[in-house]
């Protein structure tokens, strides 16, 4: 099984689409790091001290309810203390902003994972590769499991690598022309949590895209279903049946990536949202496995 998994990982990394998207992502990361470095300006020590004191005063007043807003309530899912601790200063690029940057970049990477998961197996059906593979590996469940594992592990690792490269590309802007204040153990744990949850969501998205393409034997079908569901069907159902919103993919993905409850989005904890999305992916793969095990591949 290990040798089969390694073969599938090699096949995934050898895909031209995979390599093209990886190169484009690296170019985008380098551009983002360069632009941030050029546009950042380190403030004077006195300006930094003033900004730090303003942050301390602002957080204290916020926690005491003295924020100038009558009847103010923190966003759903956050306590007043959690909300107020986010108050910072924008006198320079802060490395602590990486946490929010990673959350933002997770969205396009999740969509790319759906594409890559679908195209990985869709292209093999188109080229007849799966039929050839079954001549030397006739155990269909074993072959399917290896392909799924390769997609999940490969894209999870790819997500972490790209986010790590993005973080490294932005470090010079913070060190040379910004600030690294606020980087501590608590920030590190929070950021690692964001990356792990984002990587999990990437794997879930890739699994669903893979499963749909495997069942339909076509990449376009998986992409069409994904677009139709996320862009059209979820909005339509949400408008007609508001109570069903809490069960939809996008709403639970928001909770998973943010790592906090959003009662206005879905009455679900982060763990519950992750388990629900994982269940959706598992259901798609189970149906796909059943179809693959019984249907003719010629």
C-alpha positions, 0 to 999 in steps of 0.5 A: 500500500505504501508503494502504491501511495508513493506512486500516486503522490508522484503522479499528482506532483507530476501533473502539469496543472499542479506544477503550473499552479504551484509556480504561479502561487510562488510568483504571487507570494514573491510579489506580495512580499516585495510589494509589502516590503517596498510600501512599508515604512518603519515609524520612529521609536517615539511613534511606536511608543505612542502607538503602543500606549494608544493600544493599551488605552484602547484595549482597556477602554474597550474592555470597560465598555468605553468605546464610544458606541451605545449598546455595543456588543462584540461580534457573535462568537467572541467575548468582549475580552477577545474582541478588545485584544484584537485592537492594534496599531497600523503604523507599520506592517505587523508580523502578527497580521499573518494570522489574518492573512493566512485565513484570507488566503485559505479561501482561494487555496480551498477552491484550488484544492477542489480543482486539483482533486477533480482534475487529478482523477478526471484527467486519468479517466480521460487518458484511460490511465485507470483502466491500465492501472487496474491490469496490474492492481485489480483491487479497486478499493485499494487503488481508490484508497491510494489515490484519495490518500495521495490527494489528501496528503499531497494537497494538505502538505502543499497548503502548508508549504505555500503558507509557510513561504508566504510567511517567510516572504513577509518577514523582511517587511516586518523585520526591516520596515515594520514590527514584530511586536506581539509575536509570542507563544500565544500568537504562535499557537493561534496561528498554527491552529489556523494553518491546521484547520485551513489545511484540513479544509483544503483536504476536505475540499480536495476529497469532494472534488476528487469524489465527484470527478471519480464518479462522473469520470470527468473533471468538468462535471465536478467543477460544474457541480461545485460551482452550481452548489456553492454559488447557486444552490446554497444561496437559493436554498438559504433564501427559501429555507433559512433554517437549513443554512447551518448545514451548508458547506460555506457557513461551516467552512467560515467557522472552521477557518476562523476558529470561533463560534458564529451563532449568526452563521451556524449554531455550531462549535469549531469541532462540530463544523469540522466534523460535519464537513468531514462527514460530507467528504466521507459520504461523497467518497463512500458513494464514489467507492461503491460506484467505482467497485461495481461499474465497468471501467471500459 
